Amino acid sequence: MKTGTKLALFVALFVLIGFPVIFTFISVMSDNWKYLLYSLPGSFTAGFIGLVVTLQHIKKERTIVGR
């Protein structure tokens, strides 16, 4: 796996998992749960799309190397 692909995988997972965790802490500290509720759809959408594209790219790299 190339360095760019590893970075893309890390970023996609961070957006998918890390952002909701960060906004959960912000919501707990501020006692305003709208921060979490408004961040979830965007984080999930961006993270999931990034993860799918990255996994397709990894799969493509493995088939090219396997030849």
C-alpha positions in Angstrom: 0.0 0.0 0.0 1.4 3.4 -1.0 1.9 6.3 1.4 -0.9 8.3 -0.2 -3.3 5.4 0.2 -2.4 5.0 3.8 -3.0 8.6 4.5 -6.3 8.6 2.7 -7.4 5.6 4.7 -6.4 7.3 8.0 -8.2 10.5 7.1 -11.4 8.7 6.1 -11.4 6.7 9.3 -10.6 9.9 11.4 -13.5 11.7 9.8 -15.8 8.8 10.2 -14.9 8.0 13.8 -12.8 10.9 15.2 -15.1 13.8 14.3 -18.2 12.4 16.1 -16.0 11.6 19.1 -14.7 15.2 19.2 -18.1 16.7 18.8 -19.4 14.4 21.5 -16.9 15.9 23.9 -17.8 19.4 22.8 -21.5 18.6 23.3 -20.9 17.1 26.8 -18.8 20.1 27.9 -21.2 22.7 26.5 -24.4 20.8 27.3 -25.6 21.6 23.8 -26.3 18.4 21.9 -27.0 20.3 18.6 -23.2 20.3 17.9 -23.3 16.5 17.8 -26.5 16.2 15.9 -25.5 18.6 13.2 -22.0 17.1 12.8 -23.2 13.4 12.4 -24.7 13.5 8.9 -21.7 15.4 7.4 -19.1 13.3 9.2 -20.8 10.1 8.2 -21.3 11.1 4.6 -17.8 12.4 4.1 -16.1 9.6 6.0 -18.1 6.8 4.3 -17.6 8.1 0.8 -13.9 8.6 1.5 -13.6 5.1 2.9 -15.4 3.5 0.0 -13.2 5.3 -2.5 -10.0 4.5 -0.6 -10.9 0.8 -0.3 -11.6 0.7 -4.0 -8.2 2.2 -4.7 -6.5 -0.3 -2.4 -8.3 -3.1 -4.1 -7.2 -1.8 -7.5 -3.5 -1.5 -6.3 -3.5 -5.1 -5.1 -4.9 -6.4 -8.4 -2.2 -4.5 -10.4 0.6 -5.7 -8.1 -0.8 -9.3 -8.3 -0.3 -9.4 -12.1 
